[in-house]
Amino acid sequence: MAKKKLPPTRIEPTDDREYPPYSGELATPIEPLEAPPLGLTEEEKDIFSELTHADQFSSISKKLFLLLDYYGIDPNDPLRKDKLIFALMRHHVPGMRIGAPTGKGRPKKWTNEQGRALFVCVKYLMASGMSKADALRFLCEEGSFGGSSAEALRKKLEAIANDSALIETQDMVDKNFPSPADKATAWGRLVDLFLSEAGINSN
């Protein structure tokens, strides 16, 4: 049987890279809000507060665009927020950095990273309308997780189910993406990231 491919996801992971230290505006803290001068009326205090908040928001907005440029993200990309979140995580959280894939197919030895990738792929396929059993059978035929049977994949899925990183990821998706369609999109965005971290090339 010809190898099947996972359904396409909506964004590709950016290459892991070393970034230089922040400098200039990105290394300069934003000024705190000023207290209103003494002697102002309540109306004048409200106006002063609005102006200072607007000035601070302007500074934040400017730095966000600088941050997008720093990570090489197109400010007009509709997925810029998601890409910025992942870029920041990979830059600042060691456990979110992605190693270079070792080649096509699965690593020779089963790893926690591969278990996490299996979990995310199953979640994506289930959010796209498959049952868990059908998702495991699909992944078995698709081949990224080797020649394991669907039952073997089910046992490996159960073994990784209590992984703290996956529990946090599940909570994040459930909290921020309540509808089935949004859940499918969210899990789809994570598929390539977790496959890459596991050293699996799904192309």
Secondary structure, DSSP 4 states (H G I P E B T S, - for coil): -PPP-PPP-S-PPPPP---PPP-GGGGSPPPPPPPPPTT--HHHHHHHHHHHHHHHHHHHHHHHHHHHHHTT--TT-TTHHHHHHHHHHHHH-GGG--PPP-SBB--SS--HHHHHHHHHHHHHHHHTT--HHHHHHHHHHH-TTTT--HHHHHHHHHHHTT-HHHHHHHHHHHHH--SHHHHHHHHHHHHHHHHHHTT-B--
